Amino acid sequence: MQVSSSTNPRYRVPAVVAAILAASMGTAHAAGAADAAAGAPDAAEAEAPETEVIVTGTRQTGLAALESPAPVQVLSSEALQAAGGNPDLMSALAQIVPSLTMDAFGADTAALTLQARLRGLSPNHVLVLVNGKRRHTTANLAVDLGSPYQGGAGVDLNFIPLDAIDHIEVLTDGAAAQYGSDAIAGVINIILKKNSSGGNLSGTYGRYFQGDGKTGDISGNVGLQPETGGYFSLTGEWRNHGYSDRGAVDPRAINDIGTYPNSNMTQLSDYPFVNKIFGDPQTHLKMAAINTGLPFGDTEEFYVTATYGQKDASAYENYRPPQRISYTDPTTKVTTYPYPFGFNPLEASNETDYQIIGGVKGTTVGWNWDLSSGYGSDKVDLNTLDSIGNSYPINGLTTPTNFYDGFLKATQWTTTADFSRDFDVGMAGPLNVAFGGEFRRDTYSIGAGIPDSYQDGGAQSYPGFSPTSAGSHSRKNEAGYIDLAAKPLDALRIDAAARYEHYSDFGNTTAGKITVRYDFTPTFALRGTVSNGFRAPTLAEEYYTSTNVGPSTAYVQLPPNSAAGKILGIGNGLQPEKSINFSTGLVWRPMERMNATLDLYQIRITNRIAGSGNIYGQVNGVATAIAGPVNAAINASGNAIDPRVLATGTTGLNVFSNGVDTQTRGADLVFSYSDEYVFGHVDWTVGATYNQTELTNTPQGLPALPGVALYDQEAISELTTATPRYVINLGATWKVGNLTVNLLEKLYGPSSDYENDDGDNPSNNPQYFQDKIGFTPITNLDLSYNFSKAVKFTVGAINLFNRYPPNLNSNIISREYNADDYTMVEHYPVFSPFGIDGGFYYVRASYTF
């Protein structure tokens, strides 16, 4: 079922929020924002999030979520488990937190590591902590133009097993002054289990309504007590996810059949759906997590947190017709077609991800202290499979069909020292003084592939990394912070923080934050925050380079501080982004089982790092007016291009740059209410977010190319309109006896993005058309039955009514079809916040001991 953006109503979110709040007051609940959206098991079985003590956004101890001056949502492990049948952390968070959206589809290697973002900003603007310690990021940079996740190299959340998590605290506020770089949009703090006994084992199976995307997951956790007062929590998980295919008919399979061997295409089992690129990759994932603490002395504890993951993934690339590759023997005049039925190459990865953190903490003469050091690493080995070299045969010899393309590797070593203490200075509450320091060393490496992977344009579908692209880069960072939290009056809380950082590659930066909360009555409070922040460019953004190709296109990603970049006047390197955050909110607790928070915010980012649009050297074989400097930059990069594309195709380049300033304004609402009825206990919840981003400056052009825009309509729309204007979660959890029913209705507001036709028109100049997704409701439903205290069985569906986004703009589709353009198979907009695969149903069985 499709929803047309042209016929559906559009709502102004403030009115929607007010209506929902008013409608919900008579019936609504929950045991907290998180349990609300996905459904918690039983209010009597789990502590309500408003009473849970938080550790994110504050250095104080004993502070409850609803007492916090900053907006913090607490997501219980039960809520995460109930969030859906796709048993991964990123999908669970995307279902529960309205302001967090997840990538639906990635091109090339971006398909192998999907990203998530908060408040419509970049994945790089979210800081992820595990037990309060910084988590390392992925090495796999998303460079695919046409996606609002372009440039994302954040934390891969799916390397943390769900069963290892006790709860998650989501701080939806700028926190660079407290935690450092990346915390412009907020902080996700994942708190792992500390169980010293018991455990659980669960198994999940599911697939999409179309029958593909088959998913199997087995996960378990066990708690042990190595000594009195200690804990050793061990979690293991194994997960498989199969390919999905949502592609349309490839027009080449209709228009280019002709004579042998292209006539063979009609014999393919899936003809005319021969192109498999538009869908999920296949993944095989194994993970383990350990969280342990051993007490010693009177108050001291030695702790270790470790995670390990190994993932094999493969994604289909664009189909190549049989006539794409051939060789005619000069002596016999016989023509050989190595793939007489054509071929679908695979981009595959073998990824190893791990992190280990060790530390000691305790209390000495009233001071709480925590000393730790941790190392994290993510390495991705890349291969192109079932392909062939662009220059087949090379020197009369056939090329391999499988190619090692090289590797990407990111590491992070972080050492921290934190101290805090309460002082009685005669105020209504103690003055909390916290300070500390951090040393961090980041590295980023690119390893070259085998020569066949990059020479003469490399393998069909994905050229490997050449020696000129390879290299290792590092950065050191030293930081110090101070945080003061006070309660001058019974009704007044004030928290102020400042942080100084020095980076080895671009110097010093400072950030500050002040948060105030005033409780007018025991049931009503106002809170507000003013802060400035920063984000250091990732090393991947600074140094990554590759060639992104299609059967008739090739775009070189230039590293900003390279010799190639200097040809265009952008070779001086990236600089940190700067931000100013304002937020104000209210907390309302009119009765014991009803809670509501509403927070308004504004985030201004200057010097923002964003990916450019396509800067063309030639279109359909015709040179552009700027072909000279563009081709010179491509040649200087050392990236070779397929000779066939150079002859008749489209070539160009892309680059990351500090090119725009943006302003994001929005609102977050959380409402919960629970009550007992004749027919059982019901938790009602509402979670809503409103978000709008606009440019506050005119994007600058390239210094060496006067009059040429660095950011085209497509790149700008990915920053400003590709995020849903609003998302509303309406949740209800009904429990009667041993039966639990979780219902979540997600309402996605309008979003849009521009796409160009790659010059598929008589002018040979790219033209832009807008794709729109209108108001769309998505229904999630699951039913669980406890056969005993230990055994539970669940059946459910995500996107119960199998809704898809609307098709792309009809002008794009018709032009791509008439031009025999392979990209026509991508007929749904990839910025869809609810994906492109339709409904997913699942069953789960769990055993608790």
Residue pairs with C-beta under 8 A, 6 or more apart in sequence:
1 801
1 802
1 803
1 804
2 803
2 804
2 805
2 806
2 807
3 773
3 774
3 775
3 776
3 803
3 805
3 806
4 774
4 806
5 750
5 752
5 772
5 773
5 774
5 775
5 806
6 772
6 774
7 774
8 774
8 775
8 776
9 775
10 725
10 749
10 750
10 774
10 775
11 726
11 749
11 775
13 667
13 688
13 690
13 725
13 726
13 749
14 667
14 690
16 688
16 726
16 728
17 598
17 667
17 669
17 688
17 690
17 728
20 669
20 671
20 686
20 688
20 728
20 730
21 596
21 669
21 671
21 686
24 671
24 673
24 684
24 686
25 594
25 673
27 673
27 675
27 682
27 684
28 594
28 671
28 672
28 673
28 684
28 685
28 686
29 36
29 593
29 594
29 672
29 673
29 674
29 675
29 682
29 683
29 684
29 685
30 36
30 40
30 595
30 672
30 673
30 674
30 683
30 684
30 685
30 731
30 733
31 40
31 43
31 46
31 48
31 49
31 672
31 674
31 683
32 40
32 48
32 49
32 50
32 52
32 65
32 73
32 74
32 76
32 79
32 595
32 672
33 49
33 73
33 74
33 75
33 670
33 672
33 685
33 687
34 40
34 49
34 73
34 74
34 75
34 76
34 79
34 80
34 96
34 167
34 168
35 46
35 49
35 75
35 76
35 78
35 79
35 683
35 685
35 733
36 79
36 670
36 672
36 683
36 684
36 685
36 686
36 687
36 729
36 731
36 733
37 79
37 83
37 95
37 96
37 97
37 98
37 685
37 687
37 729
37 731
37 744
38 79
38 80
38 82
38 83
38 84
38 92
38 95
38 96
38 731
38 742
38 744
39 79
39 82
39 683
39 731
39 732
39 733
39 740
39 742
39 743
39 744
39 782
40 46
40 76
40 78
40 79
40 82
40 683
40 733
41 78
41 82
41 735
41 740
42 681
42 735
42 740
43 674
43 681
43 683
46 76
46 78
49 65
49 73
49 74
49 75
49 76
50 64
50 65
50 66
50 589
50 595
51 64
51 65
52 64
52 65
52 74
52 167
53 61
53 62
53 63
53 64
54 63
54 64
54 65
54 68
54 72
54 74
54 169
55 132
55 169
55 189
55 191
56 72
56 129
56 132
56 169
56 170
56 171
56 187
56 189
57 68
57 69
57 70
57 72
57 169
57 171
57 173
57 175
57 178
57 187
58 68
58 69
58 70
58 485
58 495
59 178
59 418
59 420
59 432
59 434
59 483
59 485
60 432
60 485
61 368
61 420
65 72
65 73
65 74
65 169
66 587
66 589
66 595
66 597
67 493
68 517
69 493
69 494
69 495
69 515
69 516
69 517
69 527
69 529
70 171
70 173
70 175
70 495
70 515
70 527
70 529
71 171
71 172
71 173
71 527
71 583
71 585
71 597
71 599
71 668
72 169
72 170
72 171
72 172
73 97
73 169
73 170
73 172
73 670
74 167
74 168
74 169
75 93
75 96
75 97
75 167
75 168
75 169
75 170
76 167
77 162
77 165
77 166
77 167
77 193
79 96
80 89
80 92
80 93
80 96
80 162
80 165
80 168
81 92
81 162
82 742
82 782
82 784
83 91
83 92
83 93
83 95
83 96
84 91
84 92
84 95
84 780
84 782
84 796
84 798
84 840
84 842
85 204
85 206
85 215
85 782
85 796
85 797
85 798
85 840
85 841
85 842
85 844
86 92
86 206
86 215
86 798
86 840
86 842
87 162
87 204
87 215
87 217
87 219
87 239
87 844
88 157
88 158
88 162
88 239
89 157
89 158
89 160
89 162
89 165
89 190
90 102
90 114
90 116
90 157
90 158
91 102
92 162
93 100
93 102
93 116
93 157
93 168
93 170
93 188
94 100
94 101
94 102
94 116
95 744
95 746
95 780
95 798
96 687
96 729
97 118
97 170
97 687
98 668
98 687
98 688
98 689
98 727
98 728
98 729
98 746
99 118
99 119
99 120
99 172
99 666
99 668
99 689
99 691
99 727
100 116
100 117
100 118
100 170
101 116
101 117
101 120
101 723
101 724
101 727
101 833
102 114
102 115
102 116
102 833
103 110
103 114
103 115
103 116
103 142
103 147
103 149
103 152
104 114
104 830
104 831
104 832
104 833
104 834
104 835
104 836
105 111
105 147
105 278
105 279
105 826
105 830
105 836
106 112
106 113
106 114
106 115
106 142
106 144
106 147
106 149
106 315
107 144
107 146
107 147
107 548
108 143
108 144
108 315
108 317
108 347
108 462
108 548
109 140
109 347
109 349
109 380
109 382
109 462
110 140
110 142
110 143
110 144
110 147
110 149
111 280
111 281
111 315
111 347
112 140
112 281
112 283
112 313
112 314
112 315
112 347
112 349
112 351
112 380
113 138
113 140
113 142
113 156
113 351
113 380
114 149
115 123
115 142
115 149
115 152
115 154
116 123
116 126
116 154
116 157
117 123
117 125
117 126
117 148
117 149
117 152
117 154
117 185
118 125
118 126
118 172
118 185
118 186
118 188
119 125
119 172
119 185
119 186
119 601
119 603
119 664
119 666
119 689
119 691
120 664
120 666
120 691
120 693
120 723
121 184
121 185
121 603
121 605
121 664
121 693
122 149
122 151
122 152
122 154
122 185
122 609
123 142
123 149
123 152
123 153
123 154
124 151
124 152
124 153
124 154
124 182
124 535
124 538
124 541
124 609
125 182
125 183
125 184
125 185
125 535
126 154
126 155
126 182
126 183
126 185
126 186
126 187
126 188
127 134
127 175
127 179
127 180
127 181
127 182
127 183
127 186
127 187
127 188
128 134
128 135
128 154
128 155
128 157
128 187
128 188
128 189
128 190
129 135
129 179
129 187
129 188
129 189
129 190
130 160
130 189
130 190
130 192
130 305
130 307
130 355
130 357
131 189
131 190
131 191
131 192
131 291
131 305
131 357
132 189
133 305
133 357
133 372
133 374
133 414
133 416
134 179
134 180
134 374
134 412
134 414
134 440
135 155
135 190
135 355
135 376
136 155
136 355
136 376
136 377
136 378
136 410
136 411
136 412
137 153
137 154
137 155
137 156
137 378
137 410
137 412
137 538
138 153
138 154
138 155
138 156
138 353
138 378
138 380
138 410
139 153
139 378
139 379
139 380
139 408
139 409
139 410
139 444
139 540
140 153
140 156
140 349
140 351
140 378
140 380
140 408
141 151
141 152
141 153
141 408
141 538
141 540
141 541
141 544
142 149
142 150
142 151
142 152
142 153
143 150
143 151
143 544
143 546
143 548
143 557
143 611
143 654
144 150
144 548
145 555
145 611
145 613
145 614
145 654
145 714
145 715
146 714
146 718
146 753
146 755
146 830
147 718
147 830
147 831
148 718
148 719
148 722
148 723
148 753
148 831
150 610
150 611
150 718
151 541
151 609
151 610
151 611
151 656
153 410
153 538
153 540
153 541
154 182
156 353
156 378
157 188
158 285
159 287
159 307
159 309
159 311
159 353
160 190
160 287
160 289
160 307
161 219
161 221
161 235
161 236
161 237
161 287
161 288
161 289
161 307
162 219
162 237
163 200
163 202
163 219
163 220
163 221
163 235
163 237
164 192
164 193
164 221
164 233
164 235
164 289
164 291
164 307
165 190
165 191
165 192
165 193
166 191
166 192
166 193
166 194
167 191
168 188
168 189
168 190
168 191
169 187
169 188
169 189
169 191
170 186
170 187
170 188
170 189
171 186
171 187
171 188
171 189
172 185
172 186
172 599
172 601
172 668
173 186
173 529
173 531
173 581
173 583
173 599
173 601
174 183
174 184
174 185
174 186
174 513
174 529
174 531
174 533
174 579
174 581
174 583
174 603
175 183
175 186
175 187
175 513
175 531
175 533
176 182
176 183
176 184
176 499
176 511
176 513
176 531
176 532
176 533
176 534
176 535
176 579
177 481
177 497
177 498
177 499
177 511
177 512
177 513
177 531
177 532
177 533
178 481
178 483
178 497
178 499
178 513
179 187
180 438
180 479
180 499
180 501
181 477
181 501
181 534
181 535
181 536
181 576
182 535
182 536
183 533
184 533
184 534
184 535
184 577
184 579
184 581
184 603
184 605
185 603
192 233
192 289
192 291
192 305
193 221
193 223
193 233
193 235
193 291
194 231
194 233
194 291
194 293
195 221
195 223
195 231
195 233
196 223
196 224
196 225
196 230
196 231
196 232
196 233
197 223
197 224
197 225
198 222
198 223
198 848
198 849
199 220
199 221
199 222
199 223
199 848
199 849
200 220
200 221
200 846
200 847
200 848
200 849
201 218
201 219
201 220
201 846
201 847
201 849
202 217
202 218
202 219
202 220
202 844
202 845
202 846
202 847
203 216
203 217
203 218
203 219
203 844
203 845
203 846
204 215
204 216
204 217
204 218
204 219
204 842
204 843
204 844
205 214
205 215
205 216
205 217
205 842
205 843
205 844
206 214
206 215
206 840
206 841
206 842
206 843
207 213
207 214
207 215
207 242
207 840
207 841
207 842
208 244
208 837
208 838
208 839
208 840
209 802
209 838
209 839
209 840
209 841
210 244
210 837
210 838
212 242
212 243
212 244
212 245
212 279
213 241
213 242
213 243
213 244
213 279
213 280
213 837
213 840
214 240
214 241
214 242
215 239
215 240
215 241
215 242
215 840
215 842
216 239
216 240
217 237
217 238
217 239
217 240
218 237
218 238
218 239
219 235
219 236
219 237
219 238
219 239
220 235
220 236
220 237
221 233
221 234
221 235
222 233
222 234
223 231
223 232
223 233
223 234
224 231
224 232
224 233
224 234
225 231
225 232
226 232
226 292
226 294
227 294
227 295
228 295
229 295
230 292
230 293
230 294
230 295
231 291
231 292
231 293
232 290
232 291
232 292
233 289
233 290
233 291
233 292
234 288
234 289
234 290
235 287
235 288
235 289
235 290
236 287
236 288
237 285
237 286
237 287
237 288
238 285
238 286
238 287
239 283
239 284
239 285
239 286
239 287
240 283
240 284
240 285
241 280
241 282
241 283
241 285
242 280
242 282
243 276
243 279
243 280
243 281
243 282
243 316
244 279
244 280
244 837
245 273
245 276
245 278
245 279
245 316
246 278
246 279
246 828
246 836
246 837
246 838
247 273
247 275
247 276
247 277
247 278
247 279
247 825
247 826
247 827
248 273
248 278
248 824
248 825
248 826
248 827
249 272
249 273
249 824
249 825
250 272
250 273
250 274
250 275
250 319
250 822
250 824
250 825
251 816
251 817
251 818
251 819
251 820
251 821
251 822
251 824
252 319
252 321
252 820
252 822
253 265
253 271
253 272
253 274
253 275
253 321
254 272
255 820
256 262
256 321
256 820
257 263
257 265
257 266
258 323
261 322
261 323
261 337
261 340
261 341
262 321
262 322
262 323
264 322
264 340
264 341
264 342
265 271
265 272
265 274
265 321
265 322
265 341
265 342
267 341
268 274
268 341
268 342
270 276
274 319
274 342
274 344
275 318
275 319
275 344
275 822
275 825
276 316
276 319
276 344
277 315
277 316
277 317
277 318
277 319
277 344
277 825
277 826
278 825
278 826
278 827
278 828
278 836
279 316
279 836
279 837
280 837
281 313
281 314
281 315
281 316
282 313
282 314
282 315
283 311
283 312
283 313
284 311
284 312
284 313
285 309
285 310
285 311
285 312
286 309
286 310
286 311
287 307
287 308
287 309
287 310
288 307
288 308
288 309
289 306
289 307
289 308
290 304
290 305
290 306
290 307
291 303
291 304
291 305
292 303
292 304
292 305
293 301
293 302
293 303
294 301
294 302
294 303
295 301
296 302
297 362
298 362
299 362
299 363
299 364
300 360
300 361
300 362
301 360
301 361
301 362
302 358
302 359
302 360
303 358
303 359
303 360
303 361
304 356
304 357
304 358
305 355
305 356
305 357
305 374
306 354
306 355
306 356
306 357
307 353
307 354
307 355
308 353
308 354
309 351
309 352
309 353
309 354
310 350
310 351
310 352
310 353
311 349
311 350
311 351
311 353
312 348
312 349
312 350
312 351
313 348
313 349
313 351
314 346
314 347
314 348
314 349
314 385
315 346
315 347
315 348
316 344
316 345
316 346
317 344
317 345
317 346
317 347
317 384
317 387
317 461
317 462
318 344
318 345
318 461
318 550
318 551
318 822
319 342
319 343
319 344
319 822
320 339
320 342
320 343
320 344
320 345
320 460
320 461
320 551
321 342
322 337
322 339
322 340
322 341
322 342
323 337
324 339
324 342
324 460
324 551
325 337
325 338
325 339
325 388
325 392
325 460
326 335
326 336
326 337
326 338
327 335
327 336
327 338
327 392
327 393
328 334
328 335
328 336
329 335
329 336
338 388
338 392
338 398
339 388
343 386
343 387
343 388
343 460
344 386
345 384
345 385
345 386
345 387
345 459
345 460
345 461
345 462
346 384
346 385
346 386
346 387
347 382
347 383
347 384
347 385
347 461
347 462
348 382
348 383
348 384
348 385
349 380
349 381
349 382
349 383
350 380
350 381
350 383
351 378
351 379
351 380
351 381
352 377
352 378
352 379
353 377
353 378
353 379
354 376
354 377
355 374
355 375
355 376
355 377
356 374
356 375
356 376
357 372
357 373
357 374
358 372
358 373
358 374
359 370
359 371
359 372
359 373
359 374
360 370
360 371
360 372
361 368
361 369
361 370
361 371
361 372
362 368
362 369
363 369
366 421
366 422
367 419
367 420
367 421
368 419
368 420
368 421
369 417
369 418
369 419
370 416
370 417
370 418
370 419
371 416
371 417
371 418
372 415
372 416
373 413
373 414
373 415
373 416
374 413
374 414
374 415
375 411
375 412
375 413
375 414
376 411
376 412
376 413
376 414
377 409
377 410
377 411
377 412
378 409
378 410
378 411
379 407
379 408
379 409
380 407
380 408
380 409
381 404
381 406
381 407
382 404
382 405
382 406
382 407
382 408
382 449
382 462
382 464
383 402
383 403
383 404
383 405
384 402
384 403
384 405
384 453
384 458
384 459
384 460
384 461
384 462
384 464
385 401
385 402
385 403
386 401
386 402
387 401
387 402
387 403
387 459
387 460
387 461
387 462
388 398
388 399
388 400
388 401
388 459
388 460
389 399
389 400
389 403
389 452
389 455
389 456
389 457
389 458
389 459
389 460
390 456
390 457
390 458
390 459
390 460
390 642
390 643
390 644
391 399
391 455
391 456
391 457
391 643
392 398
392 399
393 399
394 452
394 455
394 456
399 452
399 459
400 452
403 449
403 450
403 452
403 453
403 458
403 459
403 464
404 449
404 450
404 453
404 464
405 449
405 453
405 454
405 458
405 459
405 462
405 463
405 464
405 465
406 446
406 447
406 448
406 449
406 453
406 464
406 465
406 469
406 470
407 445
407 446
407 447
408 444
408 445
408 446
408 447
408 540
409 443
409 444
409 445
409 447
410 442
410 443
410 444
410 445
410 539
410 540
411 442
411 443
412 440
412 441
412 442
412 443
413 440
413 441
414 438
414 439
414 440
415 438
415 439
415 440
416 436
416 437
416 438
416 439
417 436
417 437
417 438
418 434
418 435
418 436
419 434
419 435
419 436
420 432
420 433
420 434
420 435
420 483
421 432
421 433
421 434
422 430
422 431
422 432
422 433
423 430
423 431
423 432
423 433
424 430
424 431
425 431
427 486
427 487
427 488
427 489
428 487
428 488
428 489
428 490
428 492
429 486
429 487
429 490
429 493
430 486
430 487
431 484
431 485
431 486
432 483
432 484
432 485
432 486
433 482
433 483
433 484
434 481
434 482
434 483
434 484
434 485
435 480
435 481
435 482
435 483
436 480
436 481
437 478
437 479
437 480
437 481
438 477
438 478
438 479
438 480
438 481
439 476
439 477
439 478
439 479
440 476
440 477
440 479
441 474
441 475
441 476
441 477
442 474
442 475
442 477
442 539
443 472
443 473
443 474
443 475
443 539
444 472
444 473
444 474
444 538
444 539
444 540
444 543
445 471
445 472
445 473
446 465
446 469
446 470
446 471
446 472
446 543
446 544
446 545
447 465
447 470
448 454
448 464
448 465
448 466
448 467
448 469
448 470
449 458
449 464
449 465
449 466
450 464
452 458
452 459
453 459
453 463
453 464
453 465
454 463
454 464
454 465
454 466
454 640
455 640
456 640
456 642
456 643
457 463
457 554
457 640
457 641
457 642
457 643
457 645
458 464
458 547
458 640
458 642
461 549
462 549
463 546
463 547
463 549
463 639
463 640
465 546
466 638
466 639
466 640
467 638
468 637
468 638
468 639
469 545
469 546
469 637
469 638
469 639
471 543
473 539
473 542
473 543
474 539
475 503
475 504
475 505
475 536
475 539
476 503
476 504
477 501
477 502
477 503
477 504
477 536
478 501
478 502
479 499
479 500
479 501
479 502
480 499
480 500
481 497
481 498
481 499
481 500
482 497
482 498
483 495
483 496
483 497
484 495
484 496
484 497
485 493
485 494
485 495
485 496
486 493
486 494
486 495
487 493
487 494
488 494
490 519
491 518
491 519
491 520
492 516
492 517
492 518
492 519
493 515
493 516
493 517
493 518
494 514
494 515
494 516
495 513
495 514
495 515
495 516
496 512
496 513
496 514
496 515
497 512
497 513
497 514
498 510
498 511
498 512
498 513
499 510
499 511
499 512
500 508
500 509
500 510
501 508
501 509
501 510
501 511
501 534
502 508
503 509
503 536
503 576
505 573
506 536
506 573
506 575
506 576
509 534
509 536
509 576
511 531
511 532
511 533
511 534
512 531
512 532
513 529
513 530
513 531
513 532
514 529
514 530
514 531
515 527
515 528
515 529
516 527
516 528
516 529
517 525
517 526
517 527
517 528
517 587
518 525
518 526
518 527
519 525
520 526
522 589
523 588
523 589
523 590
524 586
524 587
524 588
524 589
525 586
525 587
526 584
526 585
526 586
526 587
527 584
527 585
527 586
527 587
527 599
528 582
528 583
528 584
528 585
529 581
529 582
529 583
529 584
530 581
530 582
531 580
531 581
532 578
532 579
532 580
532 581
533 578
533 579
533 580
533 581
534 576
534 577
534 578
534 579
535 576
535 577
535 579
535 609
536 576
537 574
537 575
537 576
537 577
537 609
537 656
541 560
541 574
541 609
541 656
542 559
542 560
542 561
542 573
542 574
542 656
543 559
543 561
544 557
544 559
545 556
545 557
545 558
545 559
545 562
545 637
545 639
546 556
546 557
546 639
547 554
547 555
547 556
547 557
547 639
547 640
547 641
548 554
548 555
548 556
548 557
548 654
549 555
549 642
549 645
550 822
550 823
551 822
552 644
552 645
552 648
552 649
552 650
552 822
553 645
553 649
553 650
553 651
553 758
554 641
554 642
554 645
554 646
554 649
554 650
554 651
555 614
555 651
555 652
555 653
555 654
556 633
556 634
556 637
556 639
556 641
556 651
556 652
556 653
556 654
557 653
557 654
557 655
558 564
558 565
558 568
558 570
558 633
558 637
558 653
558 654
558 655
559 565
559 655
560 570
560 571
560 572
560 573
560 574
560 655
560 656
560 657
561 571
561 572
561 573
561 574
562 571
562 636
562 637
563 571
563 636
564 571
564 633
564 634
564 636
564 637
565 571
565 633
565 655
566 572
567 629
567 632
567 633
567 636
567 704
568 629
568 630
568 633
568 655
568 702
568 703
568 704
568 705
569 702
569 703
569 704
570 655
570 657
570 702
570 703
574 609
574 656
574 657
574 658
575 607
575 658
576 607
577 605
577 606
577 607
577 608
577 609
577 658
578 605
578 606
578 607
579 603
579 604
579 605
579 606
580 603
580 604
581 601
581 602
581 603
581 604
582 601
582 602
583 599
583 600
583 601
583 602
584 599
584 600
584 601
585 597
585 598
585 599
585 600
586 596
586 597
586 598
586 599
587 595
587 596
587 597
588 595
588 596
588 597
588 598
589 595
589 596
593 673
593 674
593 675
594 672
594 673
595 670
595 671
595 672
595 673
596 669
596 670
596 671
596 672
597 668
597 669
597 670
597 671
598 667
598 668
598 669
599 667
599 668
599 669
600 665
600 666
600 667
601 664
601 665
601 666
601 667
601 668
602 663
602 664
602 665
603 663
603 664
603 665
604 661
604 662
604 663
604 664
604 696
605 661
605 662
605 663
605 664
606 661
607 658
607 661
608 658
608 659
608 660
608 661
608 662
609 656
609 657
609 658
609 659
610 656
610 657
610 659
610 660
610 711
610 715
610 719
611 654
611 655
611 656
611 715
612 654
612 655
612 656
612 657
612 659
612 710
612 711
612 712
612 715
613 654
613 709
613 710
613 711
613 712
613 713
613 714
613 715
614 652
614 653
614 654
614 712
614 714
614 756
614 766
615 626
615 630
615 652
615 653
615 654
615 655
615 702
615 705
615 708
615 710
616 624
616 626
616 630
616 650
616 651
616 652
616 766
617 623
617 624
617 626
617 627
617 630
617 631
617 634
617 651
617 652
617 653
618 624
618 627
618 649
618 650
618 651
618 652
619 650
619 758
619 759
619 764
619 765
619 766
620 648
620 649
620 650
620 759
620 764
621 647
621 648
621 649
622 764
624 630
626 705
626 708
629 704
629 705
630 651
630 652
630 653
631 651
633 653
634 641
634 651
634 653
641 651
642 649
645 651
650 758
650 759
655 710
657 710
659 699
659 700
659 710
659 711
660 695
660 697
660 699
660 711
660 716
660 719
661 695
661 696
661 697
662 693
662 694
662 695
662 696
662 719
662 720
663 693
663 694
663 695
663 696
664 691
664 692
664 693
665 691
665 692
666 689
666 690
666 691
666 692
667 688
667 689
667 690
668 688
668 689
669 686
669 687
669 688
669 689
670 685
670 686
670 687
671 685
671 686
671 687
672 683
672 684
672 685
672 686
673 683
673 684
673 685
674 681
674 682
674 683
674 684
675 681
675 682
679 734
679 736
680 734
680 735
680 736
680 737
681 734
681 735
681 736
682 732
682 733
682 734
682 735
683 731
683 732
683 733
684 731
684 732
685 729
685 730
685 731
685 732
686 728
686 729
686 730
686 731
687 728
687 729
687 731
688 726
688 727
688 728
688 729
689 726
689 727
689 728
690 725
690 726
691 723
691 724
691 725
691 726
692 725
693 719
693 720
693 721
693 723
694 720
695 716
695 719
695 720
699 709
699 710
699 711
699 716
700 710
701 707
701 708
701 709
701 710
702 708
702 710
712 754
712 756
712 768
713 754
713 756
713 768
714 753
714 754
714 755
714 756
714 768
716 754
717 752
717 753
717 754
717 770
718 753
718 831
721 751
721 752
721 753
722 751
722 752
722 753
722 831
723 751
723 833
724 748
724 749
724 750
724 751
724 773
724 833
725 749
725 750
725 751
726 747
726 748
726 749
727 746
727 747
727 748
727 749
727 833
728 746
728 747
728 749
729 744
729 745
729 746
729 747
730 744
730 745
730 746
730 747
731 742
731 743
731 744
731 745
732 742
732 743
733 740
733 741
733 742
733 743
734 740
734 741
734 743
735 741
738 785
738 786
738 787
739 783
739 784
739 785
740 783
740 784
740 785
740 786
741 781
741 782
741 783
741 784
742 780
742 781
742 782
742 783
742 784
742 796
743 779
743 780
743 781
744 779
744 780
744 781
745 777
745 778
745 779
745 780
746 777
746 778
746 779
746 780
746 834
747 775
747 776
747 777
747 778
748 773
748 775
748 776
748 777
748 778
748 833
748 834
749 775
750 772
750 773
750 774
750 775
751 772
751 773
751 831
751 833
752 770
752 771
752 772
752 773
753 770
753 771
753 829
753 831
754 768
754 769
754 770
754 771
755 768
755 769
755 771
755 808
755 809
755 812
756 766
756 767
756 768
756 769
757 766
757 767
757 768
757 769
757 811
757 812
757 815
757 816
758 766
758 821
758 823
759 765
759 766
760 815
760 816
760 818
760 819
760 821
761 767
761 815
769 809
769 811
769 812
770 809
771 808
771 809
771 812
771 829
771 831
772 806
773 805
773 806
773 829
773 831
773 832
773 833
774 806
776 803
776 805
776 834
777 803
778 798
778 799
778 801
778 803
778 834
779 799
779 800
779 801
780 796
780 797
780 798
780 799
780 800
781 796
781 797
781 800
782 794
782 795
782 796
782 797
783 794
783 795
783 796
784 792
784 793
784 794
785 792
785 793
785 794
786 792
787 793
789 848
790 847
790 848
790 849
791 845
791 846
791 847
791 848
792 845
792 846
792 848
793 843
793 844
793 845
794 842
794 843
794 844
794 845
794 846
795 841
795 842
795 843
795 844
796 841
796 842
796 844
797 839
797 840
797 841
797 842
798 839
798 840
798 841
798 842
799 834
799 835
799 838
799 839
799 840
800 839
801 839
802 838
802 839
803 834
803 838
803 839
804 828
804 836
804 838
805 828
805 829
805 832
805 834
805 836
806 828
806 829
807 813
807 827
807 828
808 826
808 827
808 828
808 829
813 824
813 827
815 821
816 823
816 824
817 824
828 836
830 836
